Amino acid sequence: MTIKQTAGRDQLGNFAPDFANYNDDVLFGENWNNQDIDLKTRCIITVVALMASGMTDSSLEYHLQNAKSNGVTKEEITAVITHVAFYAGWPKAWATFNLAKNIWTD
């Protein structure tokens, strides 16, 4: 599966074309398509990085959905969030769980 992203150009292309290029072509184009890490693992790493940095906005929600779409189960994401809570902070875990529970509905 090849990752193709256009959000940078769609949302910022006219305002910040260089940033849009880095987002779409470098971050999601080259980095996300690098085969050294499988896509499911890459999704988990991204969720962990965003959670740990306190980015519990729509970007984390997008990456949680992406993780689910790439095979991360409810059991796996709850274990990941719980594990990271001890290292990154309990409130960050609460915020992440509040997003995740709406994505992994039964």
Phi, psi and omega in degrees: 000132178257130178277128177231127183234138177232005184301322179300309180293321181296319187261331186231003186307317180283327185275316184222073186298325179295315178299317179301318177298312180299319180297307188281316188267325183267299182300301183274334180282292184283308186294308182292340179264001175295129186273003181289337175234131180292157188299319180298315179296318179300320178297315180296316179301318181295316177301315180298315181297316180293316178299312183297328180275354179087013180276081182255045179253203183296335178293319176293319178301316177301315183285333171294315177299319178298320178298314178299316180296336180256024168098004177283123182277166176301319180296319180293315183292323178293323177293319179297310182298317178298315179300312183292333179305323181291337182256328187253341178125136182296316179298325177295324178293316178303313181298320180290318176299322180297329174282314185296322184296335177279344180266316178265073177272149181283000000 
